[in-house]
Amino acid sequence: MSEANQDSGTEPVHSGRVLELLERITADRTAMLKLAKAVFGVPGAPMYPLDLLAVGAVKRNLSTARAFRMLVESWNLVCARSLLRIHIDTGLRFSAAWLVTDPHDFAMRVLRGERIDKLTDKDGKYLRDAYLVETRSRECPWLPDVYKNLSGYVHFSGQHIHASVEWVGTEDRTVGFAITDEDRNLPDSSWTEILDCFREATALLGHYLHGYVVTKSLSPEQLDEARRLWAKET
């Protein structure tokens, strides 16, 4: 068992690919702000309950993205994985508004403090996380496995024990543990994978925000036709 030397005098540097993905997360922030402005429309445009749910989702997205970047830059993969789970939750639960009979009523109930997992979709199914993951897995094939693995980082579990393992001796069956607040011993692929997943989760929220912006621009007749086509596809 060892404790990492915090005074080594040399600061590790992430790979060029990791730094590139961090910059893309910053660019995603700009795109998310643009979407938020589009949701509200021109000055004086009417505001709807789902607008409030959207702005709450965007706010959480931006705050999470900033903290996530700081965690990656400080080599804290354990907490970055926990935060990724929260980040996925934002897009996932916002998308629940597309599963209910009345999205604006849904938004108001959430605003009043009702738990989303206690509400039901148009078929009477509870909007629990597992159901939302299953529902969105067709458009996000990566979601079920990633969500399941990350849940172990939100609650204290065996994942945290595995994260502390520094090396395993194949011949003498010994195990080394690193008691440190940094995860410098992990391969570059661990960092690029979590960054890619983070951007995918941002894209999930962006997809539904963009859909809402388009929906708000439709006439009542166009909206009825869009609903008819959507019901036929699903």
Phi and psi in degrees as a GROMACS rama.xvg file:
@    title "Ramachandran Plot"
@    xaxis  label "Phi"
@    yaxis  label "Psi"
@TYPE xy
-137.988  157.669  SER-2
-112.868  130.217  GLU-3
-63.2892  142.365  ALA-4
-80.2824  113.006  ASN-5
-80.8105  -8.93306  GLN-6
-116.678  41.7314  ASP-7
-69.5375  -21.0864  SER-8
88.0215  -9.44869  GLY-9
-124.381  126.022  THR-10
-90.707  126.177  GLU-11
-67.9786  151.857  PRO-12
-121.734  132.023  VAL-13
-66.519  159.81  HIS-14
-67.6119  164.747  SER-15
-60.7513  -35.4499  GLY-16
-66.0391  -41.4661  ARG-17
-63.9517  -44.6822  VAL-18
-63.1169  -36.6869  LEU-19
-63.615  -43.3012  GLU-20
-67.1289  -34.1223  LEU-21
-63.4066  -39.253  LEU-22
-66.9604  -34.584  GLU-23
-67.9385  -33.1977  ARG-24
-64.9013  -36.4791  ILE-25
-65.0055  -40.573  THR-26
-65.9964  -35.5243  ALA-27
-61.4852  -32.4952  ASP-28
-61.8983  -43.358  ARG-29
-62.5867  -42.3222  THR-30
-65.7011  -36.6683  ALA-31
-67.2248  -39.9721  MET-32
-63.5051  -37.6763  LEU-33
-64.3711  -40.7258  LYS-34
-64.0721  -40.9975  LEU-35
-60.1159  -41.4606  ALA-36
-65.2068  -37.5053  LYS-37
-66.4739  -33.2824  ALA-38
-60.502  -43.641  VAL-39
-78.0898  -21.4255  PHE-40
73.7096  -158.549  GLY-41
-74.0469  157.054  VAL-42
-55.9956  134.945  PRO-43
90.245  -3.88646  GLY-44
-68.599  147.342  ALA-45
-62.8351  149.188  PRO-46
-110.211  138.927  MET-47
-117.496  159.56  TYR-48
-54.9642  -37.9281  PRO-49
-67.0391  -23.4084  LEU-50
-60.1132  -40.389  ASP-51
-68.1616  -38.6104  LEU-52
-64.8183  -38.0008  LEU-53
-64.6642  -44.7296  ALA-54
-67.9969  -33.4331  VAL-55
-64.9137  -39.887  GLY-56
-66.4746  -41.4019  ALA-57
-65.0087  -43.8662  VAL-58
-58.835  -46.143  LYS-59
-64.1644  -39.9011  ARG-60
-59.3185  -47.275  ASN-61
-66.5826  -41.8801  LEU-62
-65.3466  -42.2586  SER-63
-65.3307  -41.0859  THR-64
-62.1768  -40.5271  ALA-65
-65.5207  -46.3983  ARG-66
-64.9536  -38.4325  ALA-67
-61.6448  -44.0937  PHE-68
-61.5482  -41.8839  ARG-69
-62.9329  -38.0961  MET-70
-66.5254  -42.697  LEU-71
-64.6665  -44.173  VAL-72
-62.3521  -28.1733  GLU-73
-97.4027  13.0644  SER-74
63.67  34.7706  TRP-75
-106.933  82.1214  ASN-76
-74.7422  -31.5495  LEU-77
-59.6239  -50.1204  VAL-78
-74.1094  -29.4643  CYS-79
-62.9907  -37.8703  ALA-80
-67.2169  -38.52  ARG-81
-62.7118  -42.0171  SER-82
-69.329  -33.5747  LEU-83
-61.7004  -39.6079  LEU-84
-59.9527  -41.855  ARG-85
-66.046  -40.0275  ILE-86
-62.5279  -42.9047  HIS-87
-62.5898  -39.263  ILE-88
-56.8553  -36.1349  ASP-89
-61.4213  -54.5243  THR-90
-65.0285  -37.3378  GLY-91
-63.781  -47.7431  LEU-92
-74.964  -31.0325  ARG-93
-64.8171  -36.8821  PHE-94
-66.652  -15.9968  SER-95
-61.308  -23.9741  ALA-96
-61.9928  -20.4348  ALA-97
-85.498  -4.26557  TRP-98
-104.532  -8.50912  LEU-99
-99.6025  166.276  VAL-100
-69.7955  -42.6377  THR-101
-128.356  99.6054  ASP-102
-58.8971  -36.6246  PRO-103
-71.61  -37.2071  HIS-104
-64.9381  -39.7722  ASP-105
-58.6506  -46.2168  PHE-106
-62.4003  -40.0114  ALA-107
-67.0783  -37.7332  MET-108
-66.7812  -38.0457  ARG-109
-65.8107  -41.2208  VAL-110
-63.0182  -33.5925  LEU-111
-76.9073  -5.48441  ARG-112
105.963  4.67018  GLY-113
-72.7334  142.518  GLU-114
-75.9077  134.158  ARG-115
-61.8543  -37.9596  ILE-116
-72.1163  -5.66199  ASP-117
-100.094  -4.18989  LYS-118
-94.1481  164.664  LEU-119
-122.578  158.36  THR-120
-85.1809  -173.374  ASP-121
-66.1971  -15.2846  LYS-122
-102.121  6.46031  ASP-123
86.1454  8.85467  GLY-124
-88.1093  135.474  LYS-125
-66.6498  139.857  TYR-126
-84.5059  54.3611  LEU-127
-75.6295  159.749  ARG-128
-56.4712  -44.5705  ASP-129
-60.0563  -38.9494  ALA-130
-68.7629  -40.2157  TYR-131
-66.3162  -40.0118  LEU-132
-61.5253  -45.0742  VAL-133
-62.3147  -42.015  GLU-134
-65.4856  -37.8508  THR-135
-93.0425  0.136326  ARG-136
-67.6219  -23.8987  SER-137
-68.038  -41.0141  ARG-138
-85.8308  -19.7848  GLU-139
-129.515  79.7987  CYS-140
-59.1244  -24.5926  PRO-141
-74.4521  -18.1906  TRP-142
-62.2748  -49.0482  LEU-143
-57.7066  -49.0323  PRO-144
-68.1005  -42.8849  ASP-145
-64.9002  -44.8869  VAL-146
-62.9981  -41.7726  TYR-147
-63.8625  -45.6487  LYS-148
-65.4114  -38.4429  ASN-149
-73.2634  -24.774  LEU-150
-59.5778  -29.7457  SER-151
-68.5166  -17.3922  GLY-152
-90.63  -20.4374  TYR-153
-75.5586  -43.1385  VAL-154
-104.135  141.835  HIS-155
-58.9438  126.849  PHE-156
-156.01  -173.09  SER-157
-62.2186  -21.3974  GLY-158
-58.9329  -35.233  GLN-159
-73.8945  -27.7887  HIS-160
-69.4897  -46.4693  ILE-161
-60.2756  -36.1733  HIS-162
-67.5961  -20.4345  ALA-163
-88.8272  -8.31276  SER-164
-74.2647  124.738  VAL-165
-96.1439  -39.3124  GLU-166
-157.666  156.979  TRP-167
-128.73  124.69  VAL-168
-79.212  120.454  GLY-169
-76.1963  -27.0399  THR-170
-94.2489  -46.6275  GLU-171
-97.1358  3.97367  ASP-172
57.7225  36.2382  ARG-173
-96.3147  157.842  THR-174
-132.284  134.927  VAL-175
-109.923  138.408  GLY-176
-117.339  141.844  PHE-177
-109.426  113.431  ALA-178
-95.2077  94.9792  ILE-179
-155.102  160.126  THR-180
-96.4819  11.1037  ASP-181
-124.848  154.052  GLU-182
-120.951  65.6982  ASP-183
-83.6065  -13.4055  ARG-184
-87.731  0.804923  ASN-185
-86.3006  151.995  LEU-186
-69.4227  159.21  PRO-187
-58.676  -31.1922  ASP-188
-62.5803  -29.4235  SER-189
-64.0483  -37.2706  SER-190
-76.7505  -43.3242  TRP-191
-66.5361  -34.1002  THR-192
-64.5823  -45.4832  GLU-193
-69.8304  -33.3809  ILE-194
-68.0239  -41.3374  LEU-195
-62.0843  -43.0671  ASP-196
-63.7763  -37.9703  CYS-197
-62.2017  -42.5928  PHE-198
-68.8519  -33.775  ARG-199
-63.6199  -40.6583  GLU-200
-66.5526  -37.1704  ALA-201
-63.721  -40.4966  THR-202
-63.9067  -34.3669  ALA-203
-61.3707  -48.4735  LEU-204
-63.9388  -43.0297  LEU-205
-60.1971  -35.8622  GLY-206
-60.4695  -45.2127  HIS-207
-77.8334  -31.1657  TYR-208
-64.6255  -43.2845  LEU-209
-63.1569  -41.0068  HIS-210
-60.7615  -38.0581  GLY-211
-68.2633  -40.2688  TYR-212
-59.5041  -44.3565  VAL-213
-63.8872  -42.4391  VAL-214
-60.6159  -40.9006  THR-215
-66.1641  -22.3554  LYS-216
-86.4891  -7.48743  SER-217
-84.2116  150.2  LEU-218
-75.5504  163.699  SER-219
-54.6223  -38.0264  PRO-220
-68.2367  -43.0599  GLU-221
-64.838  -36.6449  GLN-222
-67.0838  -41.3038  LEU-223
-61.8579  -40.9907  ASP-224
-66.241  -40.9637  GLU-225
-63.4134  -40.2706  ALA-226
-65.016  -38.7169  ARG-227
-64.044  -43.5224  ARG-228
-67.922  -39.1896  LEU-229
-64.9832  -42.4986  TRP-230
-63.5627  -34.4724  ALA-231
-68.7659  -37.9832  LYS-232
-71.3576  -33.0785  GLU-233
